[in-house]
Amino acid sequence: MVRPYALGISVVLVLTFMDEYLQWLLAGVGFLVVMGVVVVRLVLRLQVRRREKRRAADAARAQTQRLAAEEAARQHAKRKAAAEDVARVEAAAHAAKDAARIKAELLVAEQAARKQAEQLAAEAVNHARAEAARTAAADAARREAERQARAEEARLAEAERLAAEQAEREEAARLEAERVEAQRAAQARRAAEDAARAEAARAEAARAEAARAEAARADAARLEAARAEAAQLAAELAAREKAVHEAAARERAAREQAARDRAAREEAARLAAEEQQRAQARRVAEEQAAREHAARELAAREQAARLAAEEAAHAARAAEEAARVAAQPQPAPAAVRKSPEETLVMIADDSKIVRVKTGRLLAQHQYRVAYATDGLDAVAQLGASVPDIVITDVEMPGMDGFELTRHVRRNPATAHIPVIMITAADDRHRGDASEAGVSVLLGKPYPEEELIAHIRAAMNHGETQAGALV
């Protein structure tokens, strides 16, 4: 592409040897070419700005769509959590019903669990596919941004190369101007030599001297005009060099600003990608926690249903055994006396602090201690080893203290074990405790000596009978 100032230099050099009409014609053509080049540059800059605005608008739309998708996912997770809460409440209500429908409800719960597991698995697969699609879209956007950055760098390199070529052309023009000046100086020297020869010839011929004098004056006038033209050309060249330097400075400033803008965009893209990765990690962790919580709830419901079924079977066997025993005369059981080292006390409480505190108290009096984190854990341990005394809390997850006591009383192998219940509202729970078969009901806070006294009375003197509330 021909630069305006190079074209101007060429026009000036050509105009030196042309008549006035052609000079004006070429000057007009040069002006039109320069204006055309300026207009083309302005159009190209406007197109670049429009493309940048479109890219910014596309990025904003993509961000809006991503935020909408995340909000929809959160709403879906909330609805799913609400549905799971409703399912848990309904399962708890059904678990409290009579034992005759336990097996049928267990089958229904298993089928619902399988369906829910399949649904969760399908949702996990769909979520993984959606995440893969979003990751692919993000990679494509990143590759497009890198491609555009490479194109911008190539454009800047091309601009630098063109600027270097323009500088070389300006240097060549300057050298050409110097060569023209040297030629004009040589012409001036030759004119001076001719004048000297003319001065020597004037002595020989007056007529020839007058003619040569006239020629010398004409040559001097042409030389003066050439000098004025050279000075004007030098001034124009200096002005063009200044304009070129200013244009180069503006181009460098534009490149530096573009580099800063590109660095800022890359930093913003990197921060957005990191924030998206963190948000994705949080969503994955929340979904994993929700799935684990649902699995634990399902396992707890299944275990509660299984224990209810076992309790129903134990109750039936206990009723049969009681009927059989009632038909036969039995001798009165002798009081059992055990030393503290021989006495195993089970502490069932969901509070670790309470378990540790009570265990230390019993250990100080030489009792052996077994710990259960809740009623279900206590029932599982009762199947392995039978303690001598059970100390239980009222409020526990999965199975509370009343259900644990009823389970102990329904099992013939554990029906004789004294149960000491610790509660913060002993008066309100007294009726339920008596109905369940609690041996001793202690309110919080209770004196430690009183707890030890009840244990000693149960194991050494038989004063606290199983099922007789004190």
C-alpha positions as CSV (number, residue, x, y, z in Angstrom):
1,M,0.0,0.0,0.0
2,V,1.5,3.4,-1.1
3,R,1.9,5.8,1.8
4,P,0.6,9.4,1.3
5,Y,3.9,11.1,2.0
6,A,5.8,8.8,-0.4
7,L,3.2,9.6,-3.0
8,G,3.6,13.3,-2.2
9,I,7.4,13.2,-2.7
10,S,6.9,11.5,-6.0
11,V,4.3,14.1,-7.1
12,V,6.7,16.9,-6.1
13,L,9.5,15.4,-8.0
14,V,7.3,14.9,-11.1
15,L,5.8,18.4,-10.8
16,T,9.2,20.0,-11.2
17,F,9.3,19.0,-14.8
18,M,5.7,19.5,-15.8
19,D,3.6,22.5,-16.8
20,E,1.1,24.2,-14.5
21,Y,-2.0,22.4,-15.8
22,L,-0.5,18.9,-15.2
23,Q,0.8,20.0,-11.9
24,W,-2.6,21.0,-10.7
25,L,-4.1,17.9,-12.1
26,L,-1.6,15.6,-10.4
27,A,-2.0,17.6,-7.1
28,G,-5.7,17.0,-7.2
29,V,-5.2,13.3,-7.9
30,G,-2.7,13.0,-5.1
31,F,-5.1,14.8,-2.7
32,L,-7.9,12.4,-3.7
33,V,-5.6,9.4,-3.1
34,V,-4.6,10.7,0.3
35,M,-8.2,11.3,1.3
36,G,-9.1,7.8,0.1
37,V,-6.4,6.2,2.2
38,V,-7.6,8.2,5.2
39,V,-11.2,7.2,4.7
40,V,-10.2,3.5,4.3
41,R,-8.3,3.7,7.6
42,L,-11.2,5.2,9.3
43,V,-13.6,2.5,7.9
44,L,-11.2,-0.2,9.1
45,R,-11.0,1.2,12.6
46,L,-14.8,1.5,12.8
47,Q,-15.1,-2.1,11.7
48,V,-12.6,-3.2,14.4
49,R,-14.5,-1.3,17.1
50,R,-17.8,-2.9,15.9
51,R,-16.3,-6.4,16.1
52,E,-15.0,-5.6,19.6
53,K,-18.4,-4.4,20.7
54,R,-20.1,-7.6,19.2
55,R,-17.6,-9.8,21.1
56,A,-18.3,-7.9,24.4
57,A,-22.1,-8.3,23.8
58,D,-21.6,-12.0,23.0
59,A,-19.6,-12.5,26.2
60,A,-22.3,-10.7,28.2
61,R,-25.0,-12.9,26.7
62,A,-23.0,-16.0,27.5
63,Q,-22.5,-14.8,31.1
64,T,-26.2,-14.1,31.5
65,Q,-27.1,-17.6,30.1
66,R,-24.6,-19.3,32.4
67,L,-26.0,-17.4,35.5
68,A,-29.5,-18.4,34.4
69,A,-28.5,-22.0,34.1
70,E,-26.8,-22.0,37.5
71,E,-29.9,-20.4,39.1
72,A,-32.1,-23.1,37.5
73,A,-29.8,-25.8,38.9
74,R,-30.0,-24.2,42.4
75,Q,-33.8,-24.1,42.2
76,H,-33.9,-27.7,41.0
77,A,-31.7,-28.7,43.9
78,K,-33.9,-26.8,46.4
79,R,-37.0,-28.6,45.0
80,K,-35.3,-31.9,45.1
81,A,-34.3,-31.3,48.8
82,A,-37.8,-30.3,49.7
83,A,-39.2,-33.4,48.0
84,E,-36.6,-35.5,50.0
85,D,-37.7,-33.8,53.2
86,V,-41.3,-34.6,52.5
87,A,-40.4,-38.2,51.7
88,R,-38.4,-38.4,55.0
89,V,-41.4,-37.1,57.0
90,E,-43.8,-39.5,55.3
91,A,-41.4,-42.4,55.9
92,A,-41.1,-41.4,59.6
93,A,-44.9,-41.3,59.9
94,H,-45.3,-44.7,58.2
95,A,-42.5,-46.2,60.5
96,A,-44.6,-45.3,63.5
97,K,-47.6,-47.4,62.4
98,D,-48.4,-51.0,63.5
99,A,-45.9,-53.8,62.7
100,A,-48.4,-55.7,60.5
101,R,-47.7,-53.5,57.5
102,I,-43.9,-53.2,58.1
103,K,-42.9,-55.9,55.5
104,A,-45.1,-54.4,52.8
105,E,-43.9,-50.8,53.6
106,L,-40.3,-52.1,53.5
107,L,-40.8,-53.5,50.0
108,V,-42.4,-50.2,48.9
109,A,-39.5,-48.3,50.5
110,E,-36.9,-50.5,48.7
111,Q,-38.7,-49.9,45.4
112,A,-38.8,-46.2,46.0
113,A,-35.2,-46.2,47.0
114,R,-34.2,-48.0,43.8
115,K,-36.2,-45.6,41.7
116,Q,-34.7,-42.6,43.6
117,A,-31.2,-44.1,43.1
118,E,-31.9,-44.6,39.4
119,Q,-33.2,-41.0,39.2
120,L,-30.2,-39.7,41.1
121,A,-27.9,-41.6,38.8
122,A,-29.7,-40.3,35.7
123,E,-29.5,-36.8,37.1
124,A,-25.8,-37.2,37.8
125,V,-25.2,-38.5,34.3
126,N,-27.1,-35.5,32.8
127,H,-25.3,-33.1,35.1
128,A,-21.9,-34.6,34.0
129,R,-22.9,-34.3,30.3
130,A,-24.0,-30.7,30.9
131,E,-20.7,-29.9,32.7
132,A,-18.8,-31.5,29.8
133,A,-20.7,-29.4,27.3
134,R,-20.1,-26.2,29.3
135,T,-16.4,-27.2,29.6
136,A,-16.2,-27.7,25.9
137,A,-17.9,-24.4,25.2
138,A,-15.5,-22.7,27.6
139,D,-12.5,-24.3,25.8
140,A,-13.9,-23.2,22.5
141,A,-14.3,-19.7,23.7
142,R,-10.8,-19.7,25.1
143,R,-9.3,-21.0,21.8
144,E,-11.3,-18.3,19.9
145,A,-9.9,-15.7,22.3
146,E,-6.3,-17.0,21.8
147,R,-6.8,-17.1,18.0
148,Q,-8.0,-13.5,18.1
149,A,-5.1,-12.5,20.3
150,R,-2.7,-14.2,17.8
151,A,-4.4,-12.3,15.0
152,E,-4.1,-9.0,16.9
153,E,-0.4,-9.7,17.5
154,A,0.1,-10.5,13.8
155,R,-1.7,-7.3,12.9
156,L,0.6,-5.3,15.2
157,A,3.6,-7.0,13.8
158,E,2.5,-6.2,10.3
159,A,1.9,-2.6,11.4
160,E,5.5,-2.5,12.8
161,R,6.9,-4.0,9.6
162,L,5.0,-1.4,7.5
163,A,6.3,1.4,9.8
164,A,9.9,0.1,9.4
165,E,9.4,-0.1,5.6
166,Q,8.0,3.5,5.7
167,A,11.1,4.6,7.7
168,E,13.3,2.9,5.1
169,R,11.4,4.7,2.3
170,E,11.8,8.0,4.1
171,E,15.5,7.4,4.5
172,A,15.7,6.6,0.8
173,A,13.8,9.8,0.0
174,R,16.2,11.7,2.2
175,L,19.2,10.2,0.4
176,E,17.6,11.0,-3.0
177,A,17.0,14.6,-1.9
178,E,20.7,14.8,-0.8
179,R,21.7,13.4,-4.2
180,V,19.6,16.0,-6.0
181,E,21.1,18.7,-3.8
182,A,24.6,17.4,-4.7
183,Q,23.7,17.4,-8.4
184,R,22.4,21.0,-8.1
185,A,25.6,22.0,-6.3
186,A,27.6,20.4,-9.2
187,Q,25.5,22.3,-11.6
188,A,26.2,25.5,-9.7
189,R,29.9,24.7,-9.8
190,R,29.8,24.1,-13.5
191,A,27.9,27.3,-13.9
192,A,30.6,29.2,-12.0
193,E,33.2,27.5,-14.2
194,D,31.3,28.6,-17.3
195,A,31.1,32.1,-15.9
196,A,34.9,32.1,-15.5
197,R,35.3,30.9,-19.0
198,A,32.8,33.5,-20.2
199,E,34.8,36.2,-18.4
200,A,38.0,35.1,-20.2
201,A,36.2,35.0,-23.5
202,R,34.8,38.5,-23.0
203,A,38.2,39.9,-23.6
204,E,38.3,38.2,-27.0
205,A,34.8,39.1,-28.3
206,A,32.5,41.7,-27.0
207,R,29.5,40.3,-28.8
208,A,30.1,36.8,-27.5
209,E,30.7,38.2,-24.1
210,A,27.3,40.0,-24.1
211,A,25.6,36.8,-25.2
212,R,27.3,34.7,-22.6
213,A,26.6,37.3,-19.9
214,E,22.9,37.0,-20.8
215,A,23.1,33.2,-20.6
216,A,24.9,33.5,-17.3
217,R,22.1,35.7,-15.9
218,A,19.5,33.2,-17.0
219,D,21.5,30.4,-15.5
220,A,21.8,32.4,-12.2
221,A,18.0,32.9,-12.1
222,R,17.4,29.2,-12.7
223,L,19.9,28.3,-10.0
224,E,18.2,30.7,-7.5
225,A,14.9,29.2,-8.4
226,A,16.4,25.7,-7.9
227,R,17.8,26.7,-4.5
228,A,14.4,28.1,-3.4
229,E,12.7,24.9,-4.6
230,A,15.3,22.7,-2.8
231,A,14.7,24.7,0.4
232,Q,11.0,24.3,0.1
233,L,11.4,20.5,-0.5
234,A,13.7,20.3,2.5
235,A,11.1,22.0,4.7
236,E,8.3,19.7,3.4
237,L,10.5,16.7,4.0
238,A,11.2,17.9,7.6
239,A,7.5,18.4,8.1
240,R,6.7,14.9,6.8
241,E,9.5,13.4,9.0
242,K,7.9,15.1,12.0
243,A,4.5,13.8,11.0
244,V,5.9,10.3,10.5
245,H,7.6,10.4,14.0
246,E,4.4,11.6,15.6
247,A,2.4,8.8,13.7
248,A,5.0,6.3,14.9
249,A,4.7,7.6,18.5
250,R,0.9,7.3,18.3
251,E,1.2,3.8,16.8
252,R,3.5,2.7,19.7
253,A,1.1,4.2,22.2
254,A,-1.8,2.4,20.6
255,R,0.2,-0.9,20.6
256,E,1.0,-0.4,24.3
257,Q,-2.6,0.4,25.1
258,A,-3.7,-2.7,23.1
259,A,-1.2,-4.8,25.0
260,R,-2.5,-3.5,28.3
261,D,-6.1,-4.1,27.2
262,R,-5.2,-7.6,26.1
263,A,-3.5,-8.4,29.4
264,A,-6.5,-7.0,31.3
265,R,-8.9,-9.2,29.2
266,E,-6.7,-12.2,29.7
267,E,-6.6,-11.6,33.5
268,A,-10.4,-11.1,33.5
269,A,-10.9,-14.3,31.5
270,R,-8.5,-16.2,33.9
271,L,-10.3,-14.9,37.0
272,A,-13.7,-15.8,35.4
273,A,-12.4,-19.3,34.6
274,E,-11.1,-19.8,38.2
275,E,-14.4,-18.5,39.6
276,Q,-16.3,-20.9,37.3
277,Q,-14.1,-23.8,38.4
278,R,-14.6,-22.9,42.1
279,A,-18.4,-22.6,41.6
280,Q,-18.4,-26.0,39.8
281,A,-16.4,-27.6,42.6
282,R,-18.8,-26.2,45.2
283,R,-21.8,-27.5,43.2
284,V,-20.2,-30.9,42.9
285,A,-19.4,-31.0,46.6
286,E,-23.0,-29.9,47.5
287,E,-24.5,-32.5,45.2
288,Q,-22.2,-35.2,46.6
289,A,-23.1,-34.2,50.2
290,A,-26.8,-34.2,49.2
291,R,-26.4,-37.7,47.7
292,E,-24.5,-39.0,50.7
293,H,-27.1,-37.5,53.1
294,A,-29.9,-39.1,51.1
295,A,-28.0,-42.4,51.2
296,R,-27.6,-42.1,55.0
297,E,-31.3,-41.3,55.4
298,L,-32.3,-44.2,53.3
299,A,-30.0,-46.5,55.2
300,A,-31.4,-45.2,58.5
301,R,-35.0,-45.8,57.3
302,E,-34.2,-49.3,56.1
303,Q,-32.4,-50.1,59.4
304,A,-35.3,-48.7,61.4
305,A,-37.8,-50.7,59.3
306,R,-35.7,-53.8,59.8
307,L,-35.4,-53.3,63.5
308,A,-39.2,-52.7,63.7
309,A,-39.7,-56.0,61.9
310,E,-37.2,-57.7,64.3
311,E,-38.9,-56.2,67.3
312,A,-42.3,-57.4,66.0
313,A,-40.8,-60.9,65.6
314,H,-39.2,-60.7,69.0
315,A,-42.5,-59.5,70.5
316,A,-44.3,-62.4,69.0
317,R,-41.7,-64.8,70.3
318,A,-41.7,-63.1,73.7
319,A,-45.5,-63.4,73.9
320,E,-45.2,-67.1,73.0
321,E,-42.4,-67.5,75.6
322,A,-44.4,-65.6,78.2
323,A,-47.5,-67.8,77.6
324,R,-45.3,-70.9,77.9
325,V,-43.6,-69.7,81.0
326,A,-46.9,-68.6,82.5
327,A,-48.2,-72.1,82.1
328,Q,-45.3,-73.5,84.1
329,P,-44.5,-72.6,87.7
330,Q,-41.2,-70.7,88.0
331,P,-39.1,-70.1,91.0
332,A,-38.4,-66.5,92.1
333,P,-35.1,-65.3,90.7
334,A,-32.4,-64.8,93.2
335,A,-30.8,-61.4,93.6
336,V,-27.7,-61.0,91.5
337,R,-24.7,-59.5,93.2
338,K,-21.8,-58.3,91.1
339,S,-18.7,-56.3,91.9
340,P,-18.0,-53.1,90.0
341,E,-15.2,-54.8,88.0
342,E,-17.7,-57.4,86.9
343,T,-20.4,-54.9,86.0
344,L,-20.7,-53.7,82.3
345,V,-22.6,-50.4,81.9
346,M,-23.7,-49.2,78.5
347,I,-24.0,-45.5,77.9
348,A,-26.3,-44.6,74.9
349,D,-26.1,-40.8,74.1
350,D,-25.6,-38.9,70.9
351,S,-23.5,-36.3,72.8
352,K,-19.8,-37.2,73.0
353,I,-19.3,-34.8,75.9
354,V,-22.0,-36.6,78.0
355,R,-20.6,-40.0,77.0
356,V,-17.1,-39.1,78.1
357,K,-18.2,-37.4,81.3
358,T,-20.4,-40.3,82.4
359,G,-17.8,-42.8,81.4
360,R,-15.1,-41.1,83.5
361,L,-17.5,-41.1,86.5
362,L,-18.1,-44.8,86.1
363,A,-14.5,-45.6,85.6
364,Q,-13.6,-43.8,88.8
365,H,-15.9,-46.4,90.6
366,Q,-14.2,-49.3,88.8
367,Y,-17.2,-50.1,86.4
368,R,-16.6,-51.3,82.9
369,V,-18.2,-49.0,80.3
370,A,-19.5,-49.6,76.7
371,Y,-20.5,-46.6,74.5
372,A,-23.3,-46.3,72.0
373,T,-23.8,-43.1,69.8
374,D,-27.6,-43.6,69.5
375,G,-30.4,-46.1,69.9
376,L,-29.6,-48.0,66.7
377,D,-25.9,-48.4,67.8
378,A,-27.0,-49.6,71.2
379,V,-29.4,-52.2,69.6
380,A,-26.5,-53.4,67.4
381,Q,-24.2,-53.8,70.4
382,L,-26.9,-55.6,72.4
383,G,-26.9,-58.4,69.8
384,A,-23.2,-58.9,70.3
385,S,-22.8,-58.6,74.1
386,V,-25.4,-58.1,76.9
387,P,-24.6,-55.3,79.4
388,D,-25.7,-55.4,83.1
389,I,-27.1,-51.8,83.1
390,V,-28.2,-49.4,80.3
391,I,-27.9,-45.6,80.8
392,T,-29.7,-43.8,77.9
393,D,-30.7,-40.3,76.8
394,V,-34.3,-39.5,75.6
395,E,-33.7,-37.5,72.4
396,M,-31.4,-39.3,70.0
397,P,-31.5,-39.5,66.2
398,G,-32.7,-42.7,64.5
399,M,-34.1,-44.4,67.7
400,D,-34.8,-42.4,70.9
401,G,-34.5,-43.7,74.5
402,F,-38.1,-44.9,74.7
403,E,-37.8,-47.0,71.6
404,L,-34.5,-48.4,72.9
405,T,-36.1,-49.3,76.2
406,R,-39.1,-51.0,74.5
407,H,-36.6,-53.0,72.4
408,V,-34.7,-54.1,75.5
409,R,-38.0,-55.2,77.3
410,R,-39.3,-57.1,74.3
411,N,-36.2,-59.2,73.9
412,P,-36.2,-62.1,76.4
413,A,-32.4,-62.0,76.6
414,T,-32.3,-58.4,77.7
415,A,-35.7,-57.9,79.4
416,H,-34.1,-58.2,82.9
417,I,-31.6,-55.3,82.3
418,P,-32.2,-52.2,84.4
419,V,-32.6,-49.1,82.3
420,I,-31.6,-45.7,83.7
421,M,-33.0,-42.8,81.6
422,I,-31.5,-39.2,81.8
423,T,-33.9,-36.5,80.8
424,A,-34.2,-32.7,81.1
425,A,-38.1,-33.0,81.7
426,D,-38.5,-35.9,84.0
427,D,-42.1,-35.0,85.0
428,R,-43.3,-34.7,81.4
429,H,-41.6,-38.0,80.4
430,R,-42.5,-40.0,83.5
431,G,-45.7,-41.5,81.9
432,D,-43.9,-42.5,78.7
433,A,-40.9,-43.8,80.6
434,S,-43.1,-46.0,82.8
435,E,-45.0,-47.3,79.8
436,A,-41.8,-48.1,78.0
437,G,-40.3,-50.0,81.0
438,V,-37.7,-47.5,82.3
439,S,-36.2,-48.6,85.7
440,V,-34.9,-45.2,86.9
441,L,-35.7,-41.7,85.6
442,L,-33.2,-39.0,86.5
443,G,-33.6,-35.3,85.6
444,K,-30.8,-33.0,84.4
445,P,-28.6,-32.1,86.2
446,Y,-28.5,-35.0,88.6
447,P,-26.1,-35.7,91.5
448,E,-23.4,-38.1,90.5
449,E,-23.7,-39.9,93.8
450,E,-27.4,-40.6,93.1
451,L,-26.5,-42.3,89.8
452,I,-23.8,-44.4,91.4
453,A,-26.3,-45.3,94.2
454,H,-28.9,-46.6,91.7
455,I,-26.3,-48.7,89.9
456,R,-25.1,-50.2,93.2
457,A,-28.7,-50.9,94.3
458,A,-29.5,-52.6,91.1
459,M,-26.3,-54.8,91.0
460,N,-25.6,-55.5,94.7
461,H,-29.0,-55.5,96.4
462,G,-31.6,-56.0,93.7
463,E,-33.6,-53.0,95.0
464,T,-34.3,-51.6,91.6
465,Q,-36.3,-54.1,89.6
466,A,-36.4,-54.1,85.8
467,G,-39.5,-52.3,84.6
468,A,-40.4,-50.8,88.0
469,L,-39.9,-47.0,87.7
470,V,-38.2,-45.3,90.5
